[in-house]
Amino acid sequence: MIVRLLWLMVVVIGCQPMTAWSQDVATSDAADDQRKQLIALVEKLGSASFEDRSSATLALLKIGKSATSVLEMASRGDDYETAVRAKALIRVIDQSYFGGLDIRLEASKSKVAWDEPFDLHMHLDNKLDVSSRVPVVLRDASDRAGIDAVTGLLDLADFLQVTGPDGSRIDLHTDDINEDVDLLTAVQQRVDGEVYSRVPPRARVTYDVEAFNRNRARYRMLQKGTYRIRLVYQPQWSDQDLIDAGVGRAQSNELAVSVTSSAPEVVRRSWREASLSLKRRGDSTEAVITNLNDVPIVVNTNIVAGMAEAPFAGMHWFVGDGVDAVELSLPNPPVADAGRFSLAKLKTVQPGESLTIARLADTLIPAGGLLTASYSNLANRTWQRMAGVQWLGNPQAPVALRKPLPRRMLMTTLRSDSVTVPKRAE
């Protein structure tokens, strides 16, 4: 809207004789050629020629923050038309991010294993006499922890370009933010309103993103090879010509980080969090969950037969094929008694690793045949905050449920492929 208004003023506002503001600026710094060029451009904002006003406006927008000091002098001058257009240009330029800044990206480590975290440092050098807006919350490094380590990357994500060894773009991956009320609130604040800070004139500031590749918001680097990181910002002007001309564009150096090892193949190739499989072991069948995610997950092995009843997980065994499959009724099934819920049965599974969660003896399947299984869990921090809120902080609740459950609990329903169980000999 401001850009359209700016061009409207270029077309509509009449012209008056120029005043002495430019002479005052020029005589204070007459030897500075760049300053002279800026003054000449700003003077054209009051020209009687539409072409001169248009070309000067576009040129000043391209120059950006470096033109602000001269525009501010003109905005206080006696030439009304020039002053109005200068003020509008200042507002437009000031709305952009990274104006006049030198941006340099640096990694805390240049070589890492696929699961080894590194921090990203964004160095901002403002060499101008005016402040510059940046789309992040600047604060001391000692204050940047926990939630800020996640929101810090979310704030920058729109401007980062991360490519893998094959040149393909790597998207930002974010864990379930509903698990953390404070993080959810911080993210919602960003949805509801703009977040930005200012780099003071002539200041150098460093903005840190902790665990760039391994936090709850992260760029996953799962393949051995070189990853490249660059910050690119282009204001989305309402006028496509300004975008095509790269007006207001800012970019950093290209940062290269070498990943020296690859994630397990099942992690690299899967889009799911986990899988359930059945494995034959002697005279029994094991139900095994494999972590396909790039970070550890927590599996709830507080299991009851049948449907999941949070905080317990549910387990079904089926014999038969397709619609003819019949659920097994097991003797002495566990009871969903909250007092029996155990934190010790919340098992951490590393990326690519597997965990046996249940066994079924062949004696419980006298006829043999095809066997499948399903596992479901409804309990995690999100459930605890919504449906399980009566447990949190309640002295009458089981001790294991009075505090928040671990992060990254696997909340899902998984179904296995089938295995053949041989018929028992009579």
C-alpha positions as CSV (number, residue, x, y, z in Angstrom):
1,M,0.0,0.0,0.0
2,I,2.8,2.5,0.9
3,V,4.5,1.8,-2.4
4,R,1.4,2.5,-4.3
5,L,0.9,5.7,-2.4
6,L,4.5,6.6,-3.1
7,W,4.0,6.3,-6.8
8,L,0.7,8.1,-6.6
9,M,2.6,11.1,-5.1
10,V,5.2,10.9,-7.8
11,V,2.4,11.3,-10.4
12,V,-0.1,13.7,-8.6
13,I,1.8,16.2,-6.4
14,G,2.5,19.5,-8.2
15,C,5.9,21.1,-8.2
16,Q,7.2,24.2,-6.5
17,P,10.5,26.0,-6.8
18,M,13.3,24.2,-5.0
19,T,14.6,25.6,-1.7
20,A,18.0,25.8,-0.1
21,W,18.0,22.5,1.9
22,S,20.2,20.7,-0.6
23,Q,22.7,23.6,-0.5
24,D,23.0,23.2,3.3
25,V,23.6,19.5,3.0
26,A,26.1,19.9,0.2
27,T,28.2,22.6,1.8
28,S,28.6,20.4,4.9
29,D,30.1,17.6,2.9
30,A,30.9,19.0,-0.6
31,A,33.8,16.6,-1.3
32,D,31.8,13.5,-0.9
33,D,30.8,12.4,-4.4
34,Q,28.3,9.8,-3.2
35,R,26.7,12.4,-1.0
36,K,26.4,14.7,-4.1
37,Q,24.8,12.0,-6.1
38,L,22.2,11.3,-3.3
39,I,21.4,15.0,-3.1
40,A,20.9,15.2,-6.9
41,L,18.5,12.2,-6.8
42,V,16.5,13.7,-3.9
43,E,16.3,17.0,-5.6
44,K,14.6,15.2,-8.6
45,L,11.8,14.2,-6.3
46,G,10.5,17.8,-6.7
47,S,11.1,17.9,-10.5
48,A,8.4,19.0,-12.9
49,S,9.2,15.9,-15.0
50,F,7.3,12.7,-14.2
51,E,10.2,10.7,-15.7
52,D,12.7,12.4,-13.4
53,R,10.5,11.8,-10.3
54,S,10.0,8.2,-11.2
55,S,13.6,7.4,-11.9
56,A,14.8,9.2,-8.8
57,T,12.2,7.3,-6.6
58,L,13.3,3.9,-8.0
59,A,17.0,4.8,-7.7
60,L,16.6,5.9,-4.0
61,L,14.6,2.8,-3.2
62,K,17.5,0.7,-4.7
63,I,20.0,2.6,-2.6
64,G,17.8,2.1,0.5
65,K,19.1,2.8,4.0
66,S,22.2,4.7,2.7
67,A,19.9,7.4,1.4
68,T,18.0,7.9,4.7
69,S,20.1,10.7,6.1
70,V,19.8,12.9,3.0
71,L,16.1,12.0,2.7
72,E,15.6,13.1,6.4
73,M,17.2,16.5,5.6
74,A,14.9,16.9,2.6
75,S,11.9,15.9,4.7
76,R,12.5,18.9,6.9
77,G,13.1,21.3,4.1
78,D,10.9,24.1,2.7
79,D,10.1,22.3,-0.6
80,Y,6.7,20.8,0.3
81,E,6.6,18.3,-2.5
82,T,10.1,17.0,-2.0
83,A,9.6,16.8,1.7
84,V,6.4,14.8,1.3
85,R,8.0,12.4,-1.1
86,A,11.1,12.1,1.1
87,K,9.0,11.2,4.1
88,A,7.1,8.5,2.2
89,L,10.4,7.1,0.9
90,I,11.8,7.0,4.4
91,R,8.7,5.0,5.6
92,V,9.0,2.5,2.8
93,I,12.7,2.0,3.2
94,D,12.3,1.7,7.0
95,Q,9.7,-1.1,6.6
96,S,12.2,-3.3,4.9
97,Y,14.5,-5.6,6.8
98,F,18.3,-5.7,6.8
99,G,18.6,-2.3,5.2
100,G,22.2,-1.2,5.0
101,L,23.6,-4.2,6.9
102,D,26.5,-6.4,6.1
103,I,25.2,-10.0,6.9
104,R,27.7,-12.8,7.6
105,L,26.8,-16.3,8.6
106,E,29.1,-18.5,10.6
107,A,28.8,-22.0,12.0
108,S,30.2,-23.0,15.4
109,K,31.6,-26.1,13.7
110,S,32.5,-26.6,10.0
111,K,32.4,-30.4,10.2
112,V,29.8,-32.4,12.1
113,A,28.3,-35.9,12.2
114,W,24.7,-36.1,11.0
115,D,23.4,-36.1,14.6
116,E,25.9,-33.6,16.0
117,P,24.5,-30.1,16.7
118,F,26.1,-26.9,15.7
119,D,25.1,-23.3,16.3
120,L,24.5,-20.7,13.6
121,H,25.8,-17.2,14.2
122,M,24.4,-14.3,12.2
123,H,26.7,-11.3,12.4
124,L,25.1,-7.9,11.5
125,D,27.3,-4.9,10.9
126,N,25.6,-1.6,10.5
127,K,27.9,0.9,9.0
128,L,25.3,3.7,8.6
129,D,24.2,6.5,10.9
130,V,20.6,5.2,11.0
131,S,19.2,2.0,12.7
132,S,18.1,-1.0,10.6
133,R,15.2,-3.3,11.2
134,V,15.7,-7.1,11.5
135,P,13.0,-9.7,11.8
136,V,14.3,-11.2,15.0
137,V,14.3,-10.4,18.7
138,L,17.9,-9.3,19.6
139,R,19.0,-10.1,23.1
140,D,22.1,-11.2,25.0
141,A,23.4,-14.7,24.3
142,S,23.0,-15.6,27.9
143,D,19.2,-15.1,27.6
144,R,18.9,-17.2,24.4
145,A,17.9,-20.7,25.6
146,G,15.0,-23.0,25.7
147,I,12.0,-21.5,23.9
148,D,14.2,-18.7,22.3
149,A,16.4,-21.4,20.7
150,V,13.3,-22.6,18.8
151,T,11.6,-19.3,18.0
152,G,14.9,-17.8,17.0
153,L,15.1,-20.2,14.0
154,L,11.4,-19.8,13.3
155,D,11.9,-16.0,13.0
156,L,14.7,-16.5,10.4
157,A,13.2,-19.4,8.5
158,D,11.4,-17.3,5.9
159,F,14.8,-15.9,4.8
160,L,17.1,-18.9,5.0
161,Q,18.0,-21.1,2.0
162,V,19.5,-24.4,3.0
163,T,20.5,-26.9,0.3
164,G,21.8,-30.5,0.6
165,P,24.7,-32.2,-1.1
166,D,22.6,-32.8,-4.2
167,G,21.6,-29.2,-4.4
168,S,18.0,-29.7,-3.3
169,R,16.3,-27.4,-0.9
170,I,16.0,-28.6,2.8
171,D,12.8,-27.6,4.5
172,L,12.5,-26.5,8.1
173,H,11.2,-29.3,10.3
174,T,9.3,-28.5,13.5
175,D,8.3,-30.8,16.3
176,D,4.8,-30.6,17.8
177,I,4.8,-27.2,19.4
178,N,1.6,-28.1,21.3
179,E,3.8,-30.1,23.7
180,D,5.0,-26.9,25.3
181,V,2.5,-24.2,26.4
182,D,5.1,-21.4,26.6
183,L,6.5,-22.2,23.1
184,L,2.9,-22.4,21.7
185,T,2.3,-18.9,23.2
186,A,5.5,-17.5,21.8
187,V,4.7,-18.8,18.3
188,Q,1.1,-17.5,18.5
189,Q,2.5,-14.1,19.3
190,R,4.4,-14.2,16.1
191,V,1.3,-15.2,14.2
192,D,-0.7,-12.3,15.7
193,G,1.9,-9.6,15.2
194,E,5.2,-8.7,13.6
195,V,8.4,-9.4,15.6
196,Y,11.4,-7.3,14.9
197,S,14.3,-5.4,16.5
198,R,16.7,-2.7,15.4
199,V,20.4,-2.7,15.0
200,P,21.6,0.7,16.2
201,P,23.7,3.0,14.0
202,R,27.3,2.0,13.7
203,A,26.7,-1.2,15.7
204,R,27.8,-4.8,15.3
205,V,25.4,-7.4,16.6
206,T,25.5,-11.2,16.6
207,Y,22.4,-13.2,16.6
208,D,22.7,-16.9,17.6
209,V,20.6,-19.9,16.7
210,E,21.4,-22.8,19.0
211,A,21.4,-26.3,17.6
212,F,20.5,-25.2,14.1
213,N,20.2,-28.8,12.9
214,R,19.1,-30.6,16.1
215,N,16.6,-28.5,18.0
216,R,12.8,-28.8,18.1
217,A,12.9,-26.5,15.0
218,R,15.7,-27.7,12.8
219,Y,17.1,-28.2,9.3
220,R,17.7,-31.9,9.2
221,M,21.1,-32.8,7.6
222,L,20.9,-36.6,7.2
223,Q,23.1,-37.2,4.3
224,K,26.9,-37.2,4.2
225,G,28.2,-34.3,2.1
226,T,28.3,-30.5,2.1
227,Y,25.3,-28.4,3.1
228,R,25.0,-24.7,2.1
229,I,23.2,-22.0,4.1
230,R,22.4,-18.5,2.8
231,L,20.2,-15.7,4.0
232,V,18.2,-14.0,1.3
233,Y,15.6,-11.3,1.8
234,Q,13.6,-9.7,-0.9
235,P,10.7,-7.3,0.1
236,Q,7.5,-8.4,-1.6
237,W,6.5,-5.0,-3.0
238,S,3.1,-4.5,-4.5
239,D,4.9,-3.4,-7.7
240,Q,6.4,-6.3,-9.5
241,D,8.9,-4.1,-11.2
242,L,10.5,-3.3,-7.8
243,I,10.8,-7.0,-7.1
244,D,12.2,-7.7,-10.5
245,A,14.8,-5.0,-10.0
246,G,15.8,-6.5,-6.6
247,V,14.9,-3.3,-4.7
248,G,15.6,-3.8,-1.0
249,R,17.2,-7.2,-1.6
250,A,19.7,-8.3,1.1
251,Q,21.8,-11.5,1.3
252,S,24.5,-13.0,3.3
253,N,27.6,-15.0,2.4
254,E,27.1,-18.7,1.5
255,L,28.1,-20.8,4.5
256,A,29.2,-24.4,3.9
257,V,28.9,-27.1,6.6
258,S,30.4,-30.6,5.9
259,V,28.4,-33.5,7.3
260,T,30.9,-36.4,7.8
261,S,28.4,-39.3,8.3
262,S,24.9,-40.2,7.2
263,A,21.9,-41.1,9.3
264,P,20.7,-44.7,9.3
265,E,19.1,-45.6,6.0
266,V,15.6,-46.1,7.5
267,V,15.8,-42.6,8.9
268,R,17.0,-41.0,5.6
269,R,14.3,-42.7,3.5
270,S,11.2,-42.6,5.6
271,W,8.7,-39.8,6.1
272,R,7.1,-41.5,9.1
273,E,8.0,-41.3,12.8
274,A,8.0,-45.0,13.5
275,S,7.0,-48.4,12.2
276,L,5.6,-51.6,13.8
277,S,6.9,-55.0,12.6
278,L,6.5,-58.6,13.7
279,K,9.5,-60.9,14.0
280,R,9.5,-64.6,14.7
281,R,11.6,-65.7,17.7
282,G,11.5,-69.5,18.2
283,D,8.0,-70.3,19.4
284,S,6.8,-66.7,19.7
285,T,6.3,-63.6,17.8
286,E,7.7,-60.2,18.8
287,A,6.1,-56.8,18.1
288,V,8.9,-54.3,17.4
289,I,8.7,-50.5,17.0
290,T,11.5,-48.9,15.0
291,N,12.3,-45.2,15.3
292,L,12.3,-43.7,11.8
293,N,12.7,-40.1,13.0
294,D,16.0,-38.2,13.1
295,V,15.7,-37.6,16.9
296,P,15.1,-39.9,19.9
297,I,11.4,-40.8,20.6
298,V,9.8,-42.0,23.7
299,V,7.6,-45.2,23.4
300,N,4.9,-45.9,25.9
301,T,5.1,-49.5,26.9
302,N,2.4,-49.2,29.6
303,I,0.2,-51.4,27.4
304,V,-3.3,-52.8,27.9
305,A,-5.1,-55.2,25.5
306,G,-7.4,-53.7,23.0
307,M,-8.0,-49.9,22.6
308,A,-5.6,-47.4,24.0
309,E,-6.9,-45.8,27.2
310,A,-4.5,-42.9,27.9
311,P,-2.2,-42.8,29.7
312,F,-1.9,-46.5,28.6
313,A,-1.1,-47.6,25.1
314,G,-3.3,-50.3,23.4
315,M,-2.2,-53.5,21.7
316,H,-4.3,-55.7,19.3
317,W,-3.3,-59.1,17.8
318,F,-5.2,-60.4,14.8
319,V,-5.2,-63.8,13.1
320,G,-6.4,-64.2,9.6
321,D,-6.3,-62.2,6.4
322,G,-8.1,-58.9,5.5
323,V,-11.7,-58.7,6.5
324,D,-11.6,-62.3,7.8
325,A,-9.0,-61.4,10.5
326,V,-10.2,-62.1,14.0
327,E,-8.8,-60.3,17.1
328,L,-7.3,-62.6,19.7
329,S,-8.7,-62.6,23.1
330,L,-5.7,-63.0,25.5
331,P,-5.9,-64.5,29.0
332,N,-5.4,-62.2,32.0
333,P,-5.1,-58.9,30.0
334,P,-3.5,-55.9,31.8
335,V,-6.0,-53.5,33.4
336,A,-5.9,-49.8,32.7
337,D,-5.4,-48.8,36.3
338,A,-3.7,-45.3,36.6
339,G,-2.0,-46.4,39.8
340,R,0.0,-49.0,37.7
341,F,1.3,-46.4,35.2
342,S,5.1,-46.4,35.3
343,L,7.5,-43.9,34.1
344,A,10.0,-46.7,33.8
345,K,7.9,-48.1,31.0
346,L,8.4,-45.0,28.9
347,K,11.3,-46.2,26.7
348,T,13.6,-43.9,24.7
349,V,14.5,-45.2,21.3
350,Q,17.3,-43.7,19.3
351,P,17.0,-42.9,15.5
352,G,17.1,-46.1,13.5
353,E,16.9,-48.3,16.5
354,S,14.2,-50.8,17.5
355,L,12.3,-51.8,20.7
356,T,10.4,-54.9,21.4
357,I,7.1,-53.9,23.0
358,A,5.2,-57.2,23.2
359,R,5.6,-61.0,22.7
360,L,2.9,-63.5,21.8
361,A,3.5,-67.2,22.3
362,D,2.5,-69.6,19.6
363,T,0.5,-71.6,22.2
364,L,-2.1,-68.7,22.1
365,I,-2.6,-69.3,18.4
366,P,-3.4,-73.0,18.2
367,A,-4.5,-72.9,14.6
368,G,-1.6,-70.9,13.3
369,G,-2.0,-68.7,10.2
370,L,-1.4,-65.1,9.4
371,L,-0.7,-62.8,12.4
372,T,-0.8,-59.0,12.4
373,A,-0.7,-56.5,15.2
374,S,-1.5,-52.9,15.9
375,Y,-0.2,-50.4,18.5
376,S,-1.8,-47.1,19.5
377,N,-0.9,-44.5,22.0
378,L,-2.9,-41.3,22.9
379,A,-0.8,-40.1,25.8
380,N,1.8,-37.3,25.4
381,R,2.2,-33.7,26.6
382,T,-0.5,-32.5,24.3
383,W,-3.0,-35.0,25.7
384,Q,-1.9,-34.2,29.2
385,R,-2.5,-30.5,28.7
386,M,-5.9,-31.0,27.2
387,A,-7.6,-34.3,28.1
388,G,-5.4,-35.2,31.0
389,V,-5.2,-31.9,32.7
390,Q,-6.8,-33.3,35.9
391,W,-3.5,-35.2,36.6
392,L,-1.1,-32.2,36.4
393,G,-0.2,-30.9,39.9
394,N,-3.0,-32.9,41.5
395,P,-1.7,-34.4,44.8
396,Q,-4.4,-37.1,44.5
397,A,-3.2,-38.3,41.1
398,P,-0.6,-41.1,40.7
399,V,2.9,-39.7,41.3
400,A,4.0,-40.6,37.7
401,L,1.3,-38.3,36.2
402,R,1.6,-35.2,38.3
403,K,4.3,-33.7,36.2
404,P,4.5,-33.3,32.4
405,L,5.3,-36.4,30.4
406,P,8.6,-36.5,28.4
407,R,8.8,-34.6,25.1
408,R,8.6,-36.5,21.8
409,M,6.4,-39.3,23.0
410,L,5.2,-41.4,20.1
411,M,1.5,-40.6,19.8
412,T,0.2,-42.6,16.9
413,T,-1.5,-45.8,15.6
414,L,0.8,-48.3,13.9
415,R,-0.2,-51.5,12.1
416,S,2.2,-54.2,11.2
417,D,2.6,-56.4,8.1
418,S,1.6,-60.0,8.6
419,V,3.8,-63.0,9.5
420,T,3.0,-66.7,9.2
421,V,2.7,-68.6,12.4
422,P,3.0,-72.4,11.8
423,K,0.2,-74.6,13.0
424,R,1.0,-76.4,16.2
425,A,1.7,-80.1,16.0
426,E,-0.9,-82.2,17.7
